[in-house]
Amino acid sequence: MTKTFTAILTLQMHEKSFLKLEDKISKYVSDLPPGCQDITILALLTHSSGLKNEPLQAYTTRASTEDYLKKYVTRKDTGTVSSFNYNNVDYIVLSRILEIVSQKSYAELLRSNILQPLGMENTGVIVESEVIPNLAYGYHNYTFGSGSKQDTLYNDPLVYLSNYAGAGAVYSTTVDLNKLVQALKTNKLLSVKSKSSFLTKPQKSKFIEYARGYPTIGFYLNDKTFSKPVMERRGSINGFNSLLLMDKDFKNGVIILTNTDTGDLEEIGDKVYKELIRPTQPIVH
């Protein structure tokens, strides 16, 4: 769910006129390779930039966001319009842009703009050199490879999770994530206009089947699975899996975090959410 935090931070910078969603990323980041200069911030937010997915080696050695961009930002083609391609590179580029316009590290910006105002004391950005109390370890068996749920869990290879930055380096708890949801509900983080125009409104007309929704800025709007539209956000890295289902008013929702691949969160989340919104039967005397 790190990308949702990054999307919120980007919308906050947009509200303060630090950047515009239609800005080309070359306005903020120099020395981009050919074909990347005309990508817009909105394209990054909605995974329509055409940037290639990163190789595994992007996380085997420590890299700052600046170093990451120099090594792994490259485009699939030279066209101006690209189809949806979910990837981490888009949001690591966004992380770097946020650092440039705010003159703060991604972690500092997250802390000052979201975590401290909301009292999210058990949320932060992974830093390998720091000991984070009670931090869970991820256990993996089959999600990103061959095999089945019955396979034995094993420790994932050690990688630099901090390299994911605004694409996947945030840790949290269900209690803290609920604070984020409540802040979105009460407009503490974003204006009503930003929330209705970007956060809960599809920015692309195509329903993305594997993401189960139309891309908004920060979520996916699913109007097919349940009786009413639902905002969805999912994530999976190295055995860590997360899920958030929420109605558009941020009143009813389900948040699930786990550190193994043994449960199908889509199936579990759907069952819990359907039970949550199921009309209660009146008591007959």
C-alpha positions as CSV (number, residue, x, y, z in Angstrom):
1,M,0.0,0.0,0.0
2,T,3.0,2.3,-0.1
3,K,1.9,3.6,-3.5
4,T,-1.2,5.0,-2.0
5,F,0.9,7.0,0.5
6,T,2.9,8.3,-2.5
7,A,-0.2,9.2,-4.4
8,I,-1.5,11.2,-1.5
9,L,1.8,13.0,-1.1
10,T,1.8,13.8,-4.8
11,L,-1.8,15.2,-4.6
12,Q,-0.7,17.3,-1.6
13,M,2.2,18.8,-3.6
14,H,-0.3,19.4,-6.4
15,E,-2.6,21.3,-4.0
16,K,0.3,23.5,-2.9
17,S,1.3,24.2,-6.5
18,F,4.7,22.5,-6.0
19,L,3.9,20.5,-9.1
20,K,1.1,19.9,-11.7
21,L,-0.1,16.4,-12.7
22,E,0.3,17.3,-16.3
23,D,3.9,18.3,-15.8
24,K,6.5,16.4,-17.8
25,I,9.0,14.6,-15.5
26,S,11.9,16.2,-17.3
27,K,10.9,19.4,-15.6
28,Y,12.2,17.9,-12.3
29,V,14.6,15.2,-13.2
30,S,17.5,15.8,-15.6
31,D,19.5,13.3,-17.7
32,L,16.6,11.1,-18.5
33,P,17.2,8.6,-21.4
34,P,15.6,9.2,-24.8
35,G,11.9,8.7,-24.9
36,C,11.4,9.4,-21.2
37,Q,11.4,13.2,-21.1
38,D,7.7,13.7,-22.1
39,I,6.2,11.3,-19.5
40,T,3.8,13.1,-17.3
41,I,3.4,12.8,-13.5
42,L,-0.2,11.6,-14.1
43,A,1.2,8.8,-16.4
44,L,3.4,7.7,-13.5
45,L,0.5,7.7,-11.0
46,T,-1.7,5.6,-13.3
47,H,1.1,3.3,-14.6
48,S,0.7,4.4,-18.2
49,S,4.3,5.8,-18.6
50,G,5.6,3.0,-20.7
51,L,8.6,2.5,-18.4
52,K,10.1,-0.9,-18.2
53,N,9.9,-3.1,-15.1
54,E,13.1,-3.2,-13.1
55,P,15.3,-6.3,-12.8
56,L,15.8,-8.2,-9.5
57,Q,19.3,-6.7,-9.3
58,A,17.7,-3.3,-8.5
59,Y,17.4,-4.5,-4.9
60,T,20.5,-6.5,-4.4
61,T,22.7,-3.4,-3.5
62,R,21.7,-0.3,-1.7
63,A,20.7,2.6,-4.1
64,S,19.3,6.1,-3.4
65,T,16.3,7.2,-5.5
66,E,18.8,9.3,-7.6
67,D,21.0,6.3,-8.3
68,Y,18.0,4.1,-9.0
69,L,16.7,6.5,-11.7
70,K,20.1,6.6,-13.4
71,K,20.3,2.8,-13.6
72,Y,16.7,1.5,-14.1
73,V,14.6,4.2,-15.9
74,T,14.2,3.2,-19.5
75,R,11.2,3.1,-21.8
76,K,9.6,0.1,-23.6
77,D,9.1,2.1,-26.7
78,T,9.3,5.7,-28.0
79,G,5.5,6.2,-28.3
80,T,3.6,8.8,-26.5
81,V,0.7,6.7,-25.3
82,S,1.2,3.5,-23.4
83,S,-1.1,0.8,-22.0
84,F,-1.4,0.0,-18.4
85,N,1.7,-1.6,-16.9
86,Y,1.9,-2.0,-13.1
87,N,5.4,-1.5,-12.0
88,N,7.6,-0.1,-9.2
89,V,9.7,2.2,-11.4
90,D,6.9,4.6,-11.9
91,Y,6.6,5.3,-8.2
92,I,10.3,5.4,-7.5
93,V,10.5,8.1,-10.1
94,L,7.6,9.8,-8.3
95,S,9.6,9.4,-5.0
96,R,12.5,11.3,-6.5
97,I,10.3,14.1,-7.8
98,L,8.7,14.5,-4.4
99,E,12.1,14.7,-2.8
100,I,13.2,17.4,-5.3
101,V,10.1,19.6,-5.0
102,S,9.9,19.3,-1.2
103,Q,13.6,19.3,-0.5
104,K,13.1,16.5,1.9
105,S,13.8,12.8,1.7
106,Y,10.8,10.6,0.9
107,A,10.8,9.3,4.5
108,E,11.0,12.9,6.0
109,L,8.1,14.1,3.7
110,L,6.0,11.1,4.6
111,R,6.6,11.7,8.3
112,S,5.9,15.4,8.3
113,N,2.9,15.4,6.0
114,I,1.1,12.2,7.0
115,L,2.5,10.2,9.9
116,Q,3.0,12.9,12.5
117,P,-0.3,14.8,11.9
118,L,-2.2,11.5,12.2
119,G,-0.2,10.0,15.1
120,M,0.8,7.0,13.0
121,E,3.6,5.9,15.4
122,N,4.0,2.4,14.0
123,T,4.4,3.4,10.3
124,G,7.6,4.4,8.5
125,V,10.0,3.7,5.8
126,I,12.3,0.7,6.0
127,V,16.0,1.6,6.7
128,E,18.2,-1.4,6.9
129,S,20.6,0.3,9.3
130,E,17.9,0.9,11.9
131,V,16.3,-1.7,14.2
132,I,12.5,-1.4,13.9
133,P,10.8,-2.8,17.0
134,N,8.4,-5.8,16.2
135,L,9.0,-5.6,12.5
136,A,7.7,-8.8,10.8
137,Y,9.8,-10.9,8.4
138,G,8.3,-12.2,5.1
139,Y,7.8,-15.9,4.4
140,H,7.4,-17.0,0.8
141,N,6.4,-20.2,-1.0
142,Y,4.8,-19.8,-4.4
143,T,3.3,-16.4,-5.3
144,F,6.0,-15.2,-7.7
145,G,7.1,-18.6,-9.0
146,S,6.1,-22.2,-9.7
147,G,4.6,-24.3,-6.9
148,S,1.5,-24.3,-4.7
149,K,0.1,-23.1,-1.4
150,Q,1.1,-26.4,0.1
151,D,4.8,-25.9,-0.5
152,T,7.0,-25.2,2.5
153,L,7.5,-21.6,3.4
154,Y,11.0,-20.3,3.3
155,N,12.8,-17.0,4.1
156,D,12.9,-14.7,1.2
157,P,16.3,-13.7,-0.2
158,L,17.8,-10.7,1.6
159,V,17.2,-7.6,-0.5
160,Y,17.3,-3.8,0.1
161,L,13.6,-3.1,0.7
162,S,14.5,0.6,1.2
163,N,15.3,0.7,-2.6
164,Y,11.5,0.5,-3.2
165,A,11.1,3.9,-1.7
166,G,7.6,5.2,-2.5
167,A,6.8,2.1,-4.4
168,G,7.0,-0.4,-1.5
169,A,9.3,0.6,1.4
170,V,6.6,1.6,3.9
171,Y,5.8,-0.6,6.9
172,S,2.6,-0.2,9.0
173,T,-0.1,-1.8,11.1
174,T,-3.8,-2.2,10.6
175,V,-4.5,0.3,13.4
176,D,-2.3,2.9,11.7
177,L,-3.8,2.3,8.3
178,N,-7.2,2.8,9.8
179,K,-6.0,6.2,10.9
180,L,-5.1,7.0,7.3
181,V,-8.6,5.9,6.1
182,Q,-10.3,8.0,8.7
183,A,-8.2,11.0,7.7
184,L,-9.2,10.5,4.1
185,K,-12.8,10.3,5.2
186,T,-12.7,13.6,7.1
187,N,-10.5,15.4,4.5
188,K,-7.6,15.9,6.9
189,L,-5.0,15.1,4.2
190,L,-6.6,16.2,1.0
191,S,-9.3,18.7,0.0
192,V,-12.7,17.6,-1.0
193,K,-12.0,18.6,-4.5
194,S,-8.8,16.5,-4.7
195,K,-10.5,13.5,-3.2
196,S,-13.4,13.6,-5.5
197,S,-11.5,14.5,-8.7
198,F,-8.5,12.2,-8.2
199,L,-8.5,9.8,-5.3
200,T,-12.0,8.2,-5.9
201,K,-12.4,9.1,-9.5
202,P,-11.1,6.8,-12.3
203,Q,-8.4,8.5,-14.4
204,K,-8.5,5.8,-17.1
205,S,-11.6,4.3,-18.8
206,K,-10.3,0.8,-19.0
207,F,-11.1,-1.7,-16.3
208,I,-7.9,-3.5,-15.3
209,E,-8.8,-7.1,-14.7
210,Y,-5.8,-8.2,-12.6
211,A,-6.0,-5.0,-10.5
212,R,-9.8,-5.4,-10.3
213,G,-10.7,-1.8,-11.1
214,Y,-10.3,1.4,-13.0
215,P,-7.1,3.3,-11.9
216,T,-7.7,6.3,-9.7
217,I,-4.8,8.2,-8.2
218,G,-4.0,5.9,-5.3
219,F,-6.6,3.2,-5.6
220,Y,-8.6,1.1,-8.1
221,L,-12.3,1.6,-8.4
222,N,-14.1,-1.7,-8.6
223,D,-17.8,-1.6,-9.7
224,K,-18.1,-5.2,-10.7
225,T,-17.5,-7.5,-7.7
226,F,-19.8,-6.0,-5.1
227,S,-23.3,-4.4,-5.0
228,K,-21.8,-0.9,-4.8
229,P,-18.4,0.5,-6.1
230,V,-15.4,-0.3,-3.9
231,M,-12.0,1.3,-3.6
232,E,-9.3,-1.4,-3.7
233,R,-5.6,-1.4,-2.9
234,R,-3.4,-4.6,-2.8
235,G,0.3,-5.2,-2.4
236,S,2.8,-8.1,-2.3
237,I,6.5,-8.1,-1.7
238,N,8.7,-10.9,-0.5
239,G,6.0,-12.8,1.4
240,F,4.3,-9.6,2.7
241,N,0.8,-9.2,1.4
242,S,-1.7,-6.5,2.1
243,L,-5.3,-5.6,1.2
244,L,-7.6,-2.7,1.6
245,L,-11.3,-2.6,0.5
246,M,-13.2,0.5,1.2
247,D,-16.5,2.1,0.0
248,K,-16.2,5.5,-1.7
249,D,-17.3,7.3,1.5
250,F,-14.5,5.6,3.5
251,K,-17.1,4.4,6.0
252,N,-17.0,0.6,5.6
253,G,-13.8,-1.2,4.9
254,V,-11.5,-4.1,5.4
255,I,-7.7,-4.0,6.1
256,I,-5.7,-7.2,6.1
257,L,-1.9,-7.5,6.5
258,T,0.0,-10.8,6.5
259,N,3.7,-11.9,6.3
260,T,3.1,-15.2,4.4
261,D,1.8,-16.3,1.1
262,T,-0.4,-19.0,2.5
263,G,-3.7,-17.1,2.4
264,D,-5.6,-15.9,-0.7
265,L,-6.3,-12.3,0.4
266,E,-8.6,-11.6,-2.5
267,E,-10.8,-14.5,-1.5
268,I,-10.6,-13.7,2.2
269,G,-11.1,-10.0,1.8
270,D,-14.2,-10.4,-0.5
271,K,-15.8,-12.7,2.0
272,V,-15.2,-10.4,4.9
273,Y,-16.3,-7.3,3.0
274,K,-19.5,-8.9,1.7
275,E,-20.3,-9.9,5.3
276,L,-19.6,-6.4,6.5
277,I,-22.0,-4.8,4.0
278,R,-24.7,-7.5,4.2
279,P,-28.0,-6.0,5.3
280,T,-28.9,-7.1,8.8
281,Q,-32.3,-8.8,9.2
282,P,-34.8,-7.0,11.4
283,I,-35.8,-8.7,14.6
284,V,-39.3,-10.1,14.4
285,H,-41.3,-10.2,17.7
